[in-house]
């Protein structure tokens, strides 16, 4: 208030302050012109699954982030996104080597897996932050932690392939102009291209079951994440559906699974083992969250995972995670509608301050724009 009084009473800034207050207080502040939207985002929008999810969660946040490029000042350090990039790269390199050498997954030992992953992560970390890595004990600790998480994730995937008929289609598959898969074009009602969708698929697998080709999409996450129908319907959890649609159309296949796999290295207390006969490997696997949807087809489920050597299941846990092929297809179609609506909204300059909230989902919780968001100021 004191700052406002200073500027409104200052002859030099009074007119500018009045204009600013007028803009802030107007109720018709949900749109910018199409011409301005084109200036900010280009004639052809460059979108990704995460951008689409961001727009559907809060269009105003999308406008600030990708339109005005309003960012917090960067701090020195290894950000979570940086550690994720290193771990994803390590998994891609490790499994690409296995596929290239045609080594059976049954022949890969845990020791081999951990040793190779540790080596790859160390090399990737040095390339990314060489000076910080070499100079600081803290960064060495971070790298050691990354090695543990990446190695445990890799070993879980190795065990999954041992138990499954599904085999890799690819890792870190690029969707882009000149990529492994061309960028996906979104068209308007006239059939004219308004946007291109780009991205990276963490992992895609496939198998032939009863003469029919099925595909599986796995997206690695640093924390537990469920694929919930209501959030997919709202367009805020659409990444696995988008990627499943792209791969299934490309391979003339049907989607069998869309999953989020947690990247973690759980610490299991001895007291939590029910008895000494319990397998430590099984208990660790149970503490690595696998959320998403799997086709409720006995043959497909059996092909997807027959169970690990120590009783691991490698399947999503809830009954609601098993759905029919038709329902899975319907959810993909619904996601495609939300993708089209989001692209049209951005293209037309529609950025309302109306974040989507639901039980357990609040995009405002960690939003960096809360101090400039009218919605939050009103709250």
C-alpha positions as CSV (number, residue, x, y, z in Angstrom):
1,X,0.0,0.0,0.0
2,X,2.8,2.4,0.9
3,X,4.5,1.7,-2.5
4,X,1.2,2.3,-4.3
5,X,0.7,5.6,-2.5
6,X,4.2,6.7,-3.4
7,X,3.7,6.1,-7.1
8,X,0.1,7.4,-7.4
9,X,1.1,10.6,-5.7
10,X,4.3,11.0,-7.9
11,X,3.7,13.3,-10.9
12,X,6.1,11.3,-13.1
13,X,4.5,7.9,-12.4
14,X,0.9,8.7,-11.7
15,X,-0.4,8.1,-15.2
16,X,1.5,4.8,-15.6
17,X,0.3,3.6,-12.1
18,X,-3.3,4.4,-13.0
19,X,-3.0,2.4,-16.3
20,X,-1.4,-0.5,-14.4
21,X,-4.2,-0.6,-11.8
22,X,-6.8,-0.4,-14.5
23,X,-5.4,-3.4,-16.3
24,X,-5.1,-5.4,-13.1
25,X,-8.6,-4.6,-11.9
26,X,-10.4,-5.3,-15.2
27,X,-12.5,-8.4,-15.4
28,X,-11.7,-8.9,-19.1
29,X,-8.2,-10.0,-18.6
30,X,-8.3,-13.6,-19.8
31,X,-7.1,-13.0,-23.3
32,X,-4.4,-11.5,-25.4
33,X,-4.9,-10.8,-29.1
34,X,-4.1,-13.6,-31.6
35,X,-1.5,-11.3,-33.1
36,X,0.2,-11.0,-29.7
37,X,0.0,-14.8,-29.1
38,X,1.7,-15.3,-32.4
39,X,4.4,-12.8,-31.5
40,X,5.0,-14.7,-28.2
41,X,4.7,-18.3,-29.4
42,X,5.3,-18.2,-33.1
43,X,3.0,-19.0,-36.1
44,X,3.4,-22.7,-35.4
45,X,3.3,-23.6,-31.7
46,X,6.1,-25.8,-30.4
47,X,4.5,-27.9,-27.8
48,X,5.3,-31.0,-25.6
49,X,3.3,-33.2,-23.3
50,X,4.6,-31.3,-20.3
51,X,3.6,-27.9,-21.8
52,X,0.1,-29.2,-22.6
53,X,-0.3,-30.5,-19.1
54,X,0.9,-27.1,-17.8
55,X,-1.6,-25.2,-19.9
56,X,-4.5,-27.5,-18.8
57,X,-3.4,-27.2,-15.2
58,X,-3.1,-23.4,-15.3
59,X,-3.2,-21.4,-18.5
60,X,-2.0,-18.2,-16.7
61,X,1.1,-20.1,-15.4
62,X,1.7,-21.3,-18.9
63,X,1.5,-17.7,-20.2
64,X,4.0,-16.5,-17.6
65,X,6.4,-19.4,-18.1
66,X,6.5,-19.9,-21.9
67,X,5.2,-16.5,-23.0
68,X,6.8,-13.9,-20.8
69,X,9.7,-16.3,-19.9
70,X,9.4,-15.2,-16.3
71,X,11.9,-17.4,-14.4
72,X,13.5,-17.4,-11.0
73,X,17.1,-16.6,-10.8
74,X,19.2,-19.8,-11.2
75,X,21.3,-20.9,-8.4
76,X,24.6,-22.9,-8.6
77,X,23.9,-26.6,-8.0
78,X,22.6,-29.8,-9.4
79,X,18.9,-29.3,-9.9
80,X,16.5,-32.2,-9.7
81,X,15.9,-31.9,-13.5
82,X,19.7,-32.2,-14.0
83,X,20.0,-35.4,-11.9
84,X,17.0,-36.8,-13.8
85,X,18.6,-36.1,-17.1
86,X,21.8,-37.8,-16.1
87,X,19.9,-40.9,-14.8
88,X,17.8,-41.1,-17.9
89,X,20.9,-40.9,-20.1
90,X,22.5,-43.7,-18.0
91,X,19.5,-46.0,-18.4
92,X,19.3,-45.3,-22.1
93,X,23.0,-46.1,-22.7
94,X,23.0,-49.2,-20.5
95,X,20.0,-50.8,-22.2
96,X,21.0,-49.7,-25.6
97,X,24.3,-51.5,-25.1
98,X,22.4,-54.7,-24.0
99,X,20.2,-54.5,-27.1
100,X,23.1,-53.9,-29.4
101,X,25.1,-56.8,-28.0
102,X,21.9,-59.0,-28.0
103,X,22.8,-60.2,-24.5
104,X,20.0,-62.2,-22.9
105,X,18.6,-60.5,-19.8
106,X,18.9,-63.8,-17.9
107,X,22.7,-63.5,-18.3
108,X,23.0,-60.1,-16.7
109,X,24.0,-60.2,-13.1
110,X,23.2,-57.6,-10.5
111,X,26.9,-56.9,-10.0
112,X,27.4,-56.3,-13.8
113,X,24.4,-54.0,-13.8
114,X,25.5,-51.9,-10.9
115,X,29.1,-51.6,-12.0
116,X,28.2,-50.5,-15.5
117,X,25.5,-48.0,-14.4
118,X,27.9,-46.5,-11.8
119,X,30.5,-46.0,-14.5
120,X,28.0,-44.3,-16.9
121,X,26.5,-42.0,-14.2
122,X,29.9,-40.9,-13.1
123,X,31.0,-40.1,-16.7
124,X,27.7,-38.2,-17.4
125,X,28.0,-36.2,-14.1
126,X,31.6,-35.2,-14.9
127,X,30.5,-34.0,-18.4
128,X,27.6,-32.0,-16.9
129,X,29.2,-30.3,-13.9
130,X,32.9,-31.2,-14.0
131,X,34.3,-28.4,-11.9
132,X,31.6,-28.7,-9.2
133,X,31.9,-32.4,-9.2
134,X,35.6,-32.5,-8.8
135,X,35.7,-29.7,-6.2
136,X,33.0,-30.5,-3.7
137,X,32.3,-33.5,-1.4
138,X,28.6,-32.6,-1.6
139,X,28.5,-33.1,-5.4
140,X,30.3,-36.4,-5.0
141,X,27.6,-37.4,-2.6
142,X,24.9,-36.3,-5.1
143,X,26.6,-38.4,-7.8
144,X,26.8,-41.4,-5.5
145,X,23.1,-41.0,-4.7
146,X,22.3,-40.8,-8.5
147,X,24.3,-44.0,-9.1
148,X,22.3,-45.9,-6.4
149,X,19.0,-44.7,-7.9
150,X,19.9,-45.4,-11.5
151,X,21.4,-48.8,-10.7
152,X,18.4,-49.9,-8.7
153,X,16.0,-48.8,-11.5
154,X,18.1,-50.5,-14.1
155,X,18.2,-53.7,-12.1
156,X,14.4,-53.6,-11.6
157,X,14.0,-53.2,-15.4
158,X,16.4,-56.1,-16.1
159,X,14.3,-58.3,-13.7
160,X,11.1,-57.2,-15.5
161,X,12.4,-58.2,-18.9
162,X,13.4,-61.6,-17.4
163,X,9.8,-62.1,-16.4
164,X,8.2,-60.7,-19.5
165,X,7.5,-61.5,-23.1
166,X,7.7,-57.7,-23.8
167,X,10.9,-56.4,-25.3
168,X,12.3,-52.9,-25.9
169,X,11.1,-50.9,-28.9
170,X,13.5,-48.1,-27.8
171,X,14.8,-45.9,-25.0
172,X,14.7,-42.0,-24.9
173,X,12.9,-42.0,-28.2
174,X,12.9,-38.5,-29.7
175,X,9.7,-37.0,-31.2
176,X,10.9,-34.0,-33.3
177,X,11.6,-32.8,-36.7
178,X,14.6,-35.0,-37.7
179,X,14.0,-37.2,-34.7
180,X,13.3,-41.0,-34.6
181,X,9.6,-40.1,-34.8
182,X,8.6,-36.9,-36.7
183,X,7.0,-34.2,-34.7
184,X,3.2,-34.6,-34.4
185,X,1.1,-31.9,-36.1
186,X,-2.1,-30.5,-34.5
187,X,-4.5,-29.0,-37.0
188,X,-7.4,-26.5,-36.6
189,X,-10.9,-27.0,-37.9
190,X,-9.8,-26.1,-41.4
191,X,-7.1,-28.8,-41.4
192,X,-4.3,-26.3,-41.2
193,X,-1.3,-27.0,-38.9
194,X,-1.3,-24.8,-35.8
195,X,1.2,-26.7,-33.6
196,X,3.9,-29.4,-33.5
197,X,4.3,-31.7,-30.5
198,X,7.8,-32.8,-29.6
199,X,9.0,-34.9,-26.7
200,X,11.1,-37.9,-25.5
201,X,9.6,-41.3,-24.7
202,X,11.6,-42.8,-21.8
203,X,10.8,-46.4,-22.7
204,X,8.6,-48.3,-25.1
205,X,8.2,-52.1,-25.2
206,X,6.2,-54.4,-27.4
207,X,5.1,-58.0,-27.6
208,X,2.9,-60.2,-29.9
209,X,0.2,-61.8,-27.8
210,X,-2.3,-64.2,-29.5
211,X,-1.2,-62.9,-32.9
212,X,-1.7,-59.3,-32.0
213,X,1.0,-56.7,-31.4
214,X,0.8,-54.7,-28.1
215,X,2.9,-51.8,-26.9
216,X,3.8,-50.5,-23.4
217,X,4.9,-47.0,-22.4
218,X,6.9,-46.4,-19.3
219,X,7.7,-42.9,-18.0
220,X,10.3,-42.7,-15.2
221,X,9.5,-40.3,-12.3
222,X,11.5,-39.2,-9.3
223,X,8.6,-39.7,-7.0
224,X,5.4,-41.7,-6.8
225,X,2.8,-40.8,-9.4
226,X,-0.5,-42.4,-10.2
227,X,-2.2,-42.2,-13.6
228,X,-5.7,-41.1,-12.6
229,X,-8.7,-41.1,-14.9
230,X,-10.1,-37.8,-13.7
231,X,-6.7,-36.0,-14.1
232,X,-6.2,-37.5,-17.6
233,X,-9.7,-36.4,-18.5
234,X,-8.8,-32.9,-17.4
235,X,-5.7,-33.0,-19.5
236,X,-3.2,-32.6,-16.7
237,X,-1.9,-36.2,-16.9
238,X,-1.8,-37.0,-20.6
239,X,1.9,-37.8,-21.4
240,X,1.7,-41.6,-21.3
241,X,-1.6,-41.5,-23.3
242,X,-0.1,-39.3,-25.9
243,X,3.0,-41.4,-26.3
244,X,1.0,-44.7,-26.3
245,X,-1.1,-43.3,-29.1
246,X,1.9,-42.2,-31.2
247,X,3.7,-45.6,-30.8
248,X,0.6,-47.7,-31.3
249,X,-0.3,-45.9,-34.5
250,X,3.3,-46.1,-35.8
251,X,3.5,-49.8,-35.2
252,X,-0.1,-50.6,-36.0
253,X,-0.4,-52.0,-32.5
254,X,-2.7,-51.8,-29.5
255,X,-1.8,-50.2,-26.2
256,X,-1.3,-52.7,-23.4
257,X,0.1,-50.5,-20.6
258,X,0.8,-46.9,-19.7
259,X,2.9,-46.7,-16.6
260,X,4.8,-44.3,-14.3
261,X,7.8,-46.0,-12.7
262,X,9.4,-44.4,-9.7
263,X,13.1,-44.0,-9.8
264,X,14.3,-44.6,-6.3
265,X,16.7,-46.7,-4.2
266,X,14.6,-47.7,-1.2
267,X,16.1,-48.4,2.2
268,X,14.4,-51.3,3.8
269,X,14.6,-51.8,7.6
270,X,15.2,-55.3,8.7
271,X,12.3,-55.1,11.1
272,X,9.9,-54.6,8.1
273,X,10.8,-58.0,6.8
274,X,8.0,-60.3,8.0
275,X,10.4,-63.2,8.5
276,X,13.9,-64.2,7.6
277,X,12.6,-66.1,4.6
278,X,11.3,-62.9,3.0
279,X,13.3,-61.9,0.0
280,X,15.0,-58.5,0.3
281,X,14.7,-58.1,-3.5
282,X,10.9,-58.7,-3.3
283,X,10.6,-56.1,-0.5
284,X,12.6,-53.5,-2.3
285,X,10.5,-54.0,-5.4
286,X,7.4,-53.5,-3.4
287,X,8.7,-50.2,-2.3
288,X,9.2,-49.0,-5.9
289,X,5.9,-47.5,-7.0
290,X,4.5,-48.5,-10.4
291,X,1.4,-46.5,-11.2
292,X,-0.8,-46.6,-14.3
293,X,-3.0,-48.7,-16.4
294,X,-2.7,-52.2,-17.8
295,X,-5.2,-53.9,-20.2
296,X,-7.5,-56.3,-18.3
297,X,-6.7,-59.2,-20.6
298,X,-5.4,-62.4,-19.0
299,X,-3.1,-63.3,-21.9
300,X,-1.7,-59.8,-22.1
301,X,-1.2,-59.6,-18.3
302,X,0.6,-63.0,-18.3
303,X,2.8,-61.9,-21.2
304,X,3.6,-58.6,-19.5
305,X,5.0,-60.2,-16.3
306,X,5.0,-63.8,-15.1
307,X,6.5,-62.6,-11.8
308,X,10.1,-62.3,-10.7
309,X,12.4,-65.0,-9.4
310,X,11.9,-63.7,-5.8
311,X,8.1,-63.1,-6.1
312,X,8.3,-59.6,-7.7
313,X,5.2,-58.7,-9.7
314,X,6.1,-55.7,-11.9
315,X,2.4,-54.8,-12.2
316,X,0.4,-51.8,-11.0
317,X,-1.3,-52.7,-7.8
318,X,-4.9,-51.4,-7.8
319,X,-8.0,-53.0,-9.3
320,X,-8.8,-49.6,-11.0
321,X,-5.5,-49.9,-12.8
322,X,-6.8,-52.9,-14.8
323,X,-9.1,-51.6,-17.6
324,X,-10.5,-52.9,-20.9
325,X,-8.9,-52.2,-24.3
326,X,-12.0,-50.1,-25.2
327,X,-11.7,-48.0,-22.1
328,X,-8.0,-47.5,-22.7
329,X,-8.7,-46.4,-26.3
330,X,-11.5,-44.1,-25.1
331,X,-9.1,-42.4,-22.6
332,X,-6.5,-41.9,-25.4
333,X,-9.2,-40.3,-27.6
334,X,-10.3,-38.0,-24.7
335,X,-6.7,-37.0,-24.2
336,X,-6.4,-36.1,-27.9
337,X,-9.4,-33.8,-27.6
338,X,-7.8,-32.0,-24.6
339,X,-4.5,-31.7,-26.6
340,X,-6.4,-30.1,-29.5
341,X,-8.4,-27.7,-27.1
342,X,-5.2,-26.6,-25.4
343,X,-3.4,-25.9,-28.7
344,X,-6.4,-23.9,-29.9
345,X,-6.5,-22.0,-26.6
346,X,-2.9,-21.0,-26.8
347,X,-3.2,-20.1,-30.4
348,X,-6.1,-17.8,-29.7
349,X,-4.4,-16.1,-26.8
350,X,-6.7,-17.6,-24.1
351,X,-5.0,-17.6,-20.7
352,X,-7.5,-17.4,-17.9
353,X,-6.4,-17.4,-14.2
354,X,-8.4,-20.5,-13.4
355,X,-6.1,-23.3,-12.2
356,X,-7.6,-26.7,-12.3
357,X,-7.8,-28.2,-8.8
358,X,-9.0,-31.6,-7.6
359,X,-8.5,-33.8,-4.6
360,X,-4.7,-34.4,-4.3
361,X,-4.0,-32.1,-7.2
362,X,-3.3,-28.3,-6.8
363,X,-1.0,-26.6,-9.4
364,X,-0.7,-23.6,-7.1
365,X,1.1,-25.6,-4.4
366,X,4.6,-25.0,-5.7
367,X,3.8,-22.3,-8.3
368,X,6.6,-19.7,-8.5
369,X,4.1,-17.1,-9.7
370,X,1.9,-17.0,-6.6
371,X,3.0,-13.4,-5.8
372,X,1.8,-12.1,-9.1
373,X,-1.2,-14.2,-9.6
374,X,-4.6,-12.4,-9.1
375,X,-6.2,-15.7,-8.0
376,X,-3.7,-16.2,-5.2
377,X,-3.9,-12.6,-4.1
378,X,-7.7,-12.9,-3.8
379,X,-7.2,-16.0,-1.7
